[in-house]
Amino acid sequence: MHEFSITEQLLHVALDAAQDAHAARITAVHVAVGSLTGVAEESMRFYFDALTPATIADGARLVFHPCPALALCADCARTFACVPPVSGVCPACGGQSIEISGGRELMVTQIEIDEAASPPPSADHAQMKV
């Protein structure tokens, strides 16, 4: 159920950015999700749809951008994709000196908005129902 708090935080990031941009409405929130995060996209969509009513993100799309995990073997210098569960062994040489990069991303990368003609009188997103 950690997806609820993650989705709530990502929504706050998007709402804050939209408020700073004087947006009338958020139409999409783009999220980078690393393959090692263990986050269930379906759960995030469910919580996003539950959290957005009564906010300027009501009806917005949640767009996921997968980020693969890569590993670098210090023994043979080969880079290879790794998927959970990560074995920690190089498939090329069997070396165990592996450095993992990527795959842990979990962040809002972009929001799509409808811009307001002027700053809204009350763009307070604190009224979000949880």
ROBATI-168715 format. One record per residue: residue number from 1; residue in three letters; x, y, z of N, C-alpha, C, O in turn. Coordinates in pm, 1 decimal, m for minus. Last residue first. Example, Ala and Ser with C-alpha at 12.3 -4.5 7.8 and 13.67 -1.06 7.14 Angstrom:
2
{rec 2,'SER',{1285.0,m225.0,708.0},{1367.0,m106.0,714.0},{1290.0,3.0,787.0},{1340.9,113.8,803.9}};
{rec 1,'ALA',{1319.0,m569.0,780.0},{1230.0,m450.0,780.0},{1320.0,m330.0,780.0},{1423.6,m331.9,846.5}};
REM end
This chain:
130
{rec 130,'VAL',{m873.6,1317.4,87.4},{m795.7,1194.9,100.7},{m879.1,1090.0,168.8},{m832.4,978.1,190.1}};
{rec 129,'LYS',{m921.4,1592.5,m117.8},{m986.0,1493.6,m31.0},{m903.0,1367.0,m30.4},{m866.3,1315.5,m135.9}};
{rec 128,'MET',{m763.4,1902.1,m116.9},{m764.7,1768.6,m172.5},{m824.8,1670.5,m71.8},{m784.2,1666.3,44.4}};
{rec 127,'GLN',{m729.0,2156.5,m41.4},{m863.3,2104.0,m25.7},{m875.3,1961.3,m77.7},{m985.1,1905.8,m82.0}};
{rec 126,'ALA',{m485.7,2247.2,m114.0},{m494.6,2184.0,17.6},{m632.4,2125.3,43.2},{m650.7,2051.6,140.0}};
{rec 125,'HIS',{m452.0,2389.9,m337.7},{m478.8,2248.3,m356.2},{m487.8,2175.4,m222.4},{m496.6,2052.6,m219.9}};
{rec 124,'ASP',{m555.0,2699.4,m425.4},{m514.8,2621.7,m309.0},{m552.1,2475.3,m329.9},{m670.0,2441.2,m338.7}};
{rec 123,'ALA',{m588.4,2910.4,m591.4},{m535.9,2786.7,m648.0},{m486.7,2695.9,m536.3},{m387.9,2624.3,m552.1}};
{rec 122,'SER',{m784.5,3153.0,m620.2},{m760.6,3058.7,m512.1},{m717.3,2925.7,m572.0},{m800.3,2839.1,m599.6}};
{rec 121,'PRO',{m764.4,3307.5,m851.0},{m780.0,3373.6,m722.5},{m751.6,3280.4,m605.2},{m700.5,3324.2,m502.2}};
{rec 120,'PRO',{m504.7,3226.4,m1087.8},{m634.7,3198.2,m1027.3},{m645.1,3263.1,m889.5},{m545.1,3272.7,m818.4}};
{rec 119,'PRO',{m342.2,3463.5,m1297.1},{m334.6,3372.9,m1182.5},{m471.2,3351.3,m1119.1},{m545.8,3447.0,m1098.8}};
{rec 118,'SER',{m495.6,3456.1,m1624.8},{m430.5,3527.3,m1515.7},{m425.1,3432.8,m1396.6},{m496.0,3332.2,m1394.7}};
{rec 117,'ALA',{m555.9,3254.5,m1798.5},{m529.2,3386.7,m1852.9},{m459.3,3474.1,m1749.3},{m374.0,3556.1,m1783.2}};
{rec 116,'ALA',{m391.7,2940.7,m1735.9},{m496.6,3038.5,m1704.6},{m457.2,3171.8,m1766.9},{m338.7,3199.1,m1786.0}};
{rec 115,'GLU',{m310.1,2662.8,m1940.3},{m271.8,2785.0,m1871.2},{m391.3,2875.1,m1849.9},{m480.3,2884.7,m1934.4}};
{rec 114,'ASP',{m324.0,2332.7,m1878.8},{m395.0,2438.7,m1949.9},{m364.1,2564.3,m1872.0},{m389.1,2571.6,m1751.7}};
{rec 113,'ILE',{m32.8,2116.7,m1881.1},{m130.9,2204.9,m1818.7},{m208.2,2284.4,m1922.0},{m165.1,2301.4,m2036.0}};
{rec 112,'GLU',{156.0,1839.1,m1797.0},{90.9,1910.6,m1906.1},{m22.8,1989.9,m1843.6},{m99.6,1937.3,m1763.1}};
{rec 111,'ILE',{466.7,1789.1,m1639.6},{321.2,1800.4,m1628.0},{272.4,1876.5,m1750.0},{339.6,1966.9,m1799.7}};
{rec 110,'GLN',{736.7,1560.6,m1591.1},{669.8,1663.2,m1671.4},{523.1,1668.3,m1632.1},{462.9,1567.0,m1596.2}};
{rec 109,'THR',{836.1,1388.7,m1404.5},{929.3,1442.5,m1502.6},{869.3,1556.8,m1583.3},{942.0,1640.1,m1637.4}};
{rec 108,'VAL',{821.5,1288.0,m1079.6},{746.4,1358.6,m1182.1},{848.6,1419.6,m1276.8},{937.3,1493.5,m1234.2}};
{rec 107,'MET',{985.4,975.4,m1001.9},{970.3,1120.3,m996.5},{879.8,1172.2,m1106.8},{863.5,1110.0,m1211.8}};
{rec 106,'LEU',{1190.3,749.0,m941.5},{1047.5,760.9,m912.1},{1020.7,909.2,m892.3},{1031.6,961.8,m781.5}};
{rec 105,'GLU',{1454.8,524.4,m1014.9},{1387.1,652.0,m1036.6},{1239.7,642.2,m998.8},{1174.2,540.4,m1021.4}};
{rec 104,'ARG',{1600.9,298.9,m1012.0},{1546.5,342.5,m882.7},{1470.0,474.7,m894.2},{1425.6,529.8,m793.5}};
{rec 103,'GLY',{1708.8,248.1,m1255.5},{1609.6,154.5,m1206.2},{1547.5,193.7,m1073.9},{1452.7,130.1,m1028.0}};
{rec 102,'GLY',{2062.6,327.3,m1231.4},{1927.1,338.0,m1283.7},{1835.6,234.5,m1222.3},{1878.2,146.0,m1148.1}};
{rec 101,'SER',{2315.2,86.4,m1185.8},{2279.0,226.4,m1208.7},{2140.7,230.0,m1271.7},{2106.7,146.0,m1355.0}};
{rec 100,'ILE',{2511.2,m124.6,m989.9},{2381.5,m101.4,m1053.2},{2358.7,48.0,m1067.1},{2379.9,125.3,m973.7}};
{rec 99,'GLU',{2802.0,m299.9,m1026.6},{2749.3,m170.4,m983.5},{2621.3,m143.6,m1062.0},{2622.5,m140.4,m1185.1}};
{rec 98,'ILE',{2954.1,m597.4,m917.4},{2853.4,m534.1,m1002.1},{2811.9,m400.7,m941.5},{2789.5,m389.9,m820.9}};
{rec 97,'SER',{3141.3,m836.3,m894.3},{3166.3,m696.0,m862.6},{3080.5,m611.4,m956.5},{3126.6,m561.4,m1059.1}};
{rec 96,'GLN',{3132.2,m1094.2,m968.2},{3035.0,m1049.8,m867.8},{3059.5,m906.7,m821.9},{3003.8,m862.4,m721.5}};
{rec 95,'GLY',{3147.0,m1260.0,m1289.0},{3201.6,m1173.6,m1185.2},{3092.5,m1124.0,m1091.0},{2975.9,m1113.1,m1128.9}};
{rec 94,'GLY',{3062.3,m1399.8,m1503.4},{3036.0,m1457.6,m1372.4},{3090.8,m1376.0,m1257.0},{3082.6,m1417.0,m1141.2}};
{rec 93,'CYS',{3078.7,m1289.1,m1754.5},{3200.2,m1349.0,m1698.0},{3179.3,m1415.6,m1562.0},{3270.1,m1481.2,m1511.0}};
{rec 92,'ALA',{2809.1,m1235.8,m1837.1},{2916.3,m1259.4,m1934.2},{3034.9,m1334.1,m1874.0},{3085.9,m1429.5,m1932.8}};
{rec 91,'PRO',{2639.0,m1185.0,m1628.3},{2604.6,m1298.0,m1716.0},{2716.2,m1330.3,m1815.7},{2718.4,m1439.4,m1872.7}};
{rec 90,'CYS',{2753.4,m1119.1,m1304.2},{2762.2,m1080.4,m1445.0},{2730.9,m1200.2,m1533.7},{2790.3,m1306.6,m1516.2}};
{rec 89,'VAL',{2538.4,m1113.0,m1029.7},{2640.7,m1188.2,m1101.8},{2637.2,m1146.2,m1248.5},{2530.3,m1138.8,m1309.2}};
{rec 88,'GLY',{2324.5,m1012.5,m899.2},{2455.4,m962.9,m858.5},{2570.3,m1036.3,m924.9},{2685.4,m1024.3,m882.9}};
{rec 87,'SER',{2054.8,m1063.0,m946.3},{2138.8,m1172.4,m894.3},{2274.3,m1122.8,m845.6},{2334.0,m1185.6,m758.2}};
{rec 86,'VAL',{1758.8,m904.6,m872.3},{1893.8,m883.8,m924.3},{1985.4,m987.5,m861.2},{1993.1,m999.1,m738.9}};
{rec 85,'PRO',{1441.2,m1035.4,m960.0},{1540.5,m1009.8,m855.7},{1680.2,m1002.0,m916.6},{1715.8,m1083.0,m1002.2}};
{rec 84,'PRO',{1451.0,m740.7,m1160.0},{1433.0,m802.3,m1028.8},{1395.1,m949.9,m1043.2},{1320.5,m983.6,m1135.2}};
{rec 83,'VAL',{1701.8,m718.5,m1413.7},{1561.2,m715.5,m1373.3},{1548.7,m783.2,m1237.4},{1626.8,m872.4,m1204.1}};
{rec 82,'CYS',{1942.7,m537.9,m1594.8},{1910.5,m630.6,m1486.5},{1764.9,m609.6,m1445.9},{1713.8,m497.7,m1444.6}};
{rec 81,'ALA',{2147.7,m517.5,m1882.4},{2020.2,m487.2,m1816.3},{1998.9,m587.1,m1703.6},{2032.5,m704.9,m1715.5}};
{rec 80,'PHE',{2499.5,m442.7,m1868.3},{2386.9,m529.2,m1902.8},{2263.7,m486.2,m1825.1},{2273.0,m427.0,m1717.6}};
{rec 79,'THR',{2827.8,m382.7,m1967.4},{2704.5,m325.1,m1914.3},{2589.9,m413.3,m1960.2},{2583.8,m453.7,m2076.3}};
{rec 78,'ARG',{3149.8,m503.9,m1884.5},{3028.2,m518.8,m1964.1},{2911.5,m452.3,m1891.6},{2898.0,m464.1,m1769.8}};
{rec 77,'ALA',{3390.7,m513.1,m1753.1},{3344.8,m383.3,m1804.3},{3222.1,m393.9,m1894.3},{3193.9,m302.5,m1971.8}};
{rec 76,'CYS',{3473.9,m731.6,m1612.9},{3486.4,m737.8,m1759.3},{3438.6,m610.7,m1828.7},{3445.3,m601.6,m1951.3}};
{rec 75,'ASP',{3465.0,m641.4,m1339.5},{3563.5,m739.7,m1384.8},{3583.7,m738.4,m1536.3},{3697.2,m743.5,m1583.6}};
{rec 74,'ALA',{3255.7,m474.2,m1293.7},{3390.2,m418.5,m1275.6},{3497.8,m513.7,m1327.8},{3609.4,m470.9,m1357.1}};
{rec 73,'CYS',{2971.3,m446.0,m1484.5},{3060.6,m542.9,m1422.0},{3200.5,m481.7,m1414.6},{3257.1,m442.1,m1516.5}};
{rec 72,'LEU',{2691.2,m260.4,m1431.5},{2824.3,m258.3,m1490.5},{2911.2,m356.1,m1412.7},{2922.2,m348.4,m1290.4}};
{rec 71,'ALA',{2345.4,m262.5,m1510.1},{2454.3,m300.8,m1420.8},{2584.4,m298.0,m1499.2},{2587.3,m329.4,m1618.2}};
{rec 70,'LEU',{2039.3,m81.0,m1512.6},{2157.9,m130.6,m1581.3},{2262.7,m165.1,m1477.0},{2268.2,m104.9,m1369.7}};
{rec 69,'ALA',{1692.1,m78.5,m1522.6},{1811.1,m84.9,m1438.6},{1924.2,m143.5,m1522.3},{1906.4,m242.4,m1593.4}};
{rec 68,'PRO',{1480.0,146.1,m1709.2},{1542.1,16.2,m1683.0},{1661.8,28.8,m1588.9},{1723.6,134.8,m1578.4}};
{rec 67,'CYS',{1198.5,315.1,m1651.2},{1342.7,337.3,m1648.7},{1410.3,205.3,m1613.5},{1399.1,157.9,m1500.4}};
{rec 66,'PRO',{892.0,399.5,m1812.2},{976.7,302.0,m1744.0},{1125.2,335.6,m1758.2},{1170.7,379.0,m1864.1}};
{rec 65,'HIS',{672.4,636.1,m1754.5},{789.4,620.1,m1839.9},{884.9,525.4,m1767.3},{951.4,565.6,m1671.9}};
{rec 64,'PHE',{321.0,682.7,m1745.9},{440.9,621.0,m1690.6},{549.7,609.3,m1796.5},{523.0,577.1,m1912.2}};
{rec 63,'VAL',{89.1,928.1,m1685.4},{167.3,864.4,m1790.9},{297.0,812.4,m1730.9},{374.0,888.5,m1672.2}};
{rec 62,'LEU',{m229.4,994.1,m1607.4},{m104.2,959.0,m1541.1},{m25.5,874.9,m1640.7},{m66.8,764.6,m1676.5}};
{rec 61,'ARG',{m440.4,1263.6,m1703.2},{m382.2,1133.1,m1734.0},{m254.3,1115.4,m1651.3},{m180.6,1211.3,m1628.6}};
{rec 60,'ALA',{m698.6,1426.8,m1512.0},{m566.7,1422.9,m1576.0},{m523.5,1279.4,m1601.4},{m564.1,1186.8,m1531.2}};
{rec 59,'GLY',{m931.7,1444.7,m1368.1},{m941.5,1400.1,m1506.7},{m808.2,1393.1,m1578.8},{m804.6,1356.8,m1696.4}};
{rec 58,'ASP',{m807.6,1694.4,m1164.3},{m921.7,1605.6,m1186.7},{m931.8,1572.5,m1335.6},{m939.5,1662.5,m1419.2}};
{rec 57,'ALA',{m617.4,1874.9,m1101.3},{m571.4,1755.5,m1172.9},{m684.6,1656.7,m1199.7},{m660.9,1547.7,m1251.8}};
{rec 56,'ILE',{m717.2,2065.7,m941.1},{m702.4,2103.3,m1082.1},{m647.6,1987.0,m1165.5},{m633.2,1999.5,m1287.2}};
{rec 55,'THR',{m948.9,1876.4,m737.0},{m822.5,1946.0,m758.4},{m816.7,1985.6,m905.3},{m901.1,1944.1,m984.8}};
{rec 54,'ALA',{m1172.8,1723.9,m717.7},{m1172.8,1849.7,m641.3},{m1036.4,1917.9,m644.3},{m1010.1,2007.1,m563.7}};
{rec 53,'PRO',{m995.9,1417.1,m773.9},{m1119.8,1495.2,m774.3},{m1110.0,1614.7,m679.3},{m1046.7,1606.9,m574.1}};
{rec 52,'THR',{m740.0,1286.6,m716.8},{m748.0,1407.6,m799.4},{m881.8,1479.6,m802.2},{m882.0,1599.1,m831.7}};
{rec 51,'LEU',{m742.8,1047.0,m573.0},{m692.9,1169.0,m509.0},{m718.3,1297.6,m587.9},{m717.8,1406.3,m530.1}};
{rec 50,'ALA',{m834.9,844.9,m739.6},{m906.9,869.9,m614.0},{m866.9,1003.1,m550.7},{m947.9,1065.7,m482.3}};
{rec 49,'ASP',{m649.3,845.0,m944.5},{m789.8,874.0,m977.1},{m872.2,904.4,m852.1},{m968.4,980.9,m858.2}};
{rec 48,'PHE',{m429.1,768.9,m788.8},{m429.3,897.8,m858.3},{m572.8,938.9,m890.8},{m612.5,1053.1,m867.5}};
{rec 47,'TYR',{m502.3,511.5,m711.7},{m491.7,616.3,m610.8},{m491.9,755.1,m673.6},{m548.8,848.6,m617.4}};
{rec 46,'PHE',{m497.9,385.6,m967.8},{m616.1,381.0,m882.7},{m613.4,495.8,m781.6},{m711.5,568.9,m767.7}};
{rec 45,'ARG',{m233.1,429.9,m1048.3},{m344.5,484.9,m1126.4},{m471.9,492.0,m1042.1},{m544.2,591.6,m1045.0}};
{rec 44,'MET',{m98.6,280.3,m852.0},{m78.4,425.2,m859.5},{m190.3,491.4,m938.7},{m237.9,598.3,m900.4}};
{rec 43,'SER',{m187.0,25.0,m920.8},{m223.5,81.9,m790.7},{m207.6,232.8,m791.8},{m292.1,305.3,m739.2}};
{rec 42,'GLU',{m65.2,m2.9,m1168.9},{m211.0,m10.1,m1159.6},{m260.0,51.4,m1028.1},{m361.6,120.8,m1024.9}};
{rec 41,'GLU',{208.9,4.7,m1107.2},{148.0,115.5,m1182.0},{m3.8,115.1,m1170.8},{m65.2,221.5,m1164.0}};
{rec 40,'ALA',{368.1,m65.7,m821.1},{264.6,m120.9,m908.9},{191.4,m5.9,m976.7},{120.8,71.2,m911.7}};
{rec 39,'VAL',{712.2,m53.7,m760.4},{585.9,19.5,m761.7},{490.8,m44.0,m863.1},{529.2,m72.2,m976.6}};
{rec 38,'GLY',{967.2,m145.2,m747.7},{862.2,m233.0,m697.0},{725.7,m167.3,m694.3},{633.0,m219.5,m632.4}};
{rec 37,'THR',{1197.0,m25.0,m840.3},{1121.3,40.9,m732.9},{1015.1,m50.1,m672.0},{977.8,m32.6,m556.0}};
{rec 36,'LEU',{1335.4,m117.3,m1055.9},{1369.6,m175.0,m925.8},{1289.2,m115.4,m810.7},{1311.2,m151.8,m695.1}};
{rec 35,'SER',{1262.2,27.4,m1278.8},{1221.9,m113.4,m1273.0},{1252.0,m179.2,m1138.6},{1199.1,m286.7,m1110.1}};
{rec 34,'GLY',{1139.0,356.9,m1210.0},{1246.9,260.6,m1227.2},{1200.1,117.9,m1206.6},{1109.9,91.2,m1127.1}};
{rec 33,'VAL',{945.2,580.3,m1368.8},{936.8,472.4,m1270.5},{1044.8,369.0,m1301.5},{1042.0,302.9,m1405.3}};
{rec 32,'ALA',{852.5,910.1,m1414.3},{957.0,812.1,m1441.7},{952.7,708.5,m1329.9},{956.0,743.0,m1211.7}};
{rec 31,'VAL',{546.7,1043.8,m1515.1},{623.9,990.9,m1403.2},{726.5,890.0,m1453.7},{692.7,796.5,m1526.3}};
{rec 30,'HIS',{345.7,1315.7,m1599.5},{439.3,1214.8,m1647.9},{531.0,1174.3,m1533.1},{585.9,1259.2,m1463.0}};
{rec 29,'VAL',{18.4,1405.0,m1601.0},{135.6,1400.0,m1513.4},{221.8,1284.4,m1562.6},{177.1,1169.7,m1567.0}};
{rec 28,'ALA',{m208.3,1620.1,m1772.5},{m130.7,1495.8,m1764.9},{m14.3,1513.5,m1668.6},{43.2,1621.6,m1656.5}};
{rec 27,'THR',{m351.8,1849.0,m1722.8},{m411.2,1751.1,m1813.5},{m336.6,1617.8,m1811.9},{m393.9,1514.2,m1845.8}};
{rec 26,'ILE',{m442.9,2073.1,m1477.6},{m340.1,1975.7,m1515.9},{m408.2,1872.1,m1604.5},{m509.9,1814.1,m1566.3}};
{rec 25,'ARG',{m551.0,2410.8,m1511.5},{m582.4,2268.4,m1504.9},{m459.3,2187.1,m1542.3},{m381.0,2227.4,m1628.3}};
{rec 24,'ALA',{m453.0,2660.0,m1501.4},{m595.6,2645.6,m1474.4},{m629.2,2498.2,m1449.1},{m722.5,2465.7,m1375.7}};
{rec 23,'ALA',{m142.9,2756.1,m1359.1},{m221.3,2668.7,m1446.5},{m367.4,2666.8,m1403.0},{m399.5,2671.3,m1284.3}};
{rec 22,'HIS',{72.0,2904.9,m1262.4},{m61.4,2966.4,m1273.1},{m149.8,2887.1,m1369.3},{m222.2,2944.7,m1450.5}};
{rec 21,'ALA',{301.4,2777.7,m1201.6},{284.8,2816.1,m1341.8},{150.4,2883.2,m1367.9},{118.0,2914.9,m1482.3}};
{rec 20,'ASP',{258.7,2714.9,m936.9},{366.5,2808.6,m969.4},{354.6,2861.0,m1111.8},{392.7,2974.5,m1140.2}};
{rec 19,'GLN',{59.6,2521.5,m977.3},{25.4,2647.3,m908.7},{131.1,2752.9,m939.2},{97.2,2868.4,m964.8}};
{rec 18,'ALA',{210.7,2320.9,m1095.1},{101.5,2382.7,m1170.3},{61.6,2516.0,m1108.1},{33.1,2612.1,m1179.5}};
{rec 17,'ALA',{380.3,2255.7,m882.9},{436.4,2306.4,m1008.8},{329.5,2377.3,m1091.7},{355.6,2481.7,m1151.4}};
{rec 16,'ASP',{189.0,2163.1,m698.7},{274.7,2277.4,m665.6},{332.9,2340.0,m791.9},{334.6,2462.2,m806.5}};
{rec 15,'LEU',{85.8,1942.6,m838.8},{m2.0,2054.5,m802.9},{78.6,2179.6,m768.9},{39.9,2290.3,m806.5}};
{rec 14,'ALA',{314.3,1777.1,m856.0},{248.9,1826.5,m977.1},{161.0,1947.7,m947.3},{161.9,2044.9,m1022.8}};
{rec 13,'VAL',{362.0,1730.2,m583.0},{467.0,1790.0,m667.0},{403.8,1852.2,m791.3},{435.1,1965.5,m827.8}};
{rec 12,'HIS',{120.9,1603.1,m514.8},{156.9,1731.4,m452.3},{263.6,1804.2,m534.4},{256.0,1925.7,m553.0}};
{rec 11,'LEU',{149.7,1368.9,m665.3},{41.3,1462.5,m696.1},{71.2,1599.5,m636.1},{48.7,1701.4,m701.3}};
{rec 10,'LEU',{361.9,1249.7,m532.0},{378.3,1288.4,m672.7},{270.4,1388.3,m714.2},{297.5,1481.5,m789.8}};
{rec 9,'GLN',{236.7,1203.1,m282.4},{351.1,1294.2,m291.6},{373.6,1341.4,m435.7},{401.1,1459.1,m458.9}};
{rec 8,'GLU',{36.7,1019.6,m359.8},{m0.3,1144.7,m293.4},{113.2,1247.5,m304.4},{88.5,1364.8,m332.3}};
{rec 7,'THR',{192.4,810.1,m452.8},{104.2,881.9,m545.7},{63.8,1015.8,m487.5},{57.6,1115.4,m559.6}};
{rec 6,'ILE',{312.8,733.5,m210.3},{394.8,774.9,m324.9},{310.9,858.2,m420.6},{353.8,964.9,m464.6}};
{rec 5,'SER',{91.3,659.5,m59.2},{171.8,773.8,m15.3},{262.4,823.8,m127.7},{286.1,944.1,m138.8}};
{rec 4,'PHE',{m2.1,443.1,m224.4},{m88.0,555.4,m187.0},{m3.5,676.5,m149.8},{m24.5,785.2,m203.5}};
{rec 3,'GLU',{203.6,257.4,m243.6},{169.6,334.5,m362.8},{80.3,453.6,m329.7},{85.5,555.2,m399.1}};
{rec 2,'HIS',{217.6,110.5,m17.7},{302.4,228.8,m22.9},{274.5,313.9,m146.1},{316.7,429.3,m152.7}};
{rec 1,'MET',{81.5,m119.8,0.0},{0.0,0.0,0.0},{85.6,125.8,0.0},{33.4,236.2,15.8}};
REM end
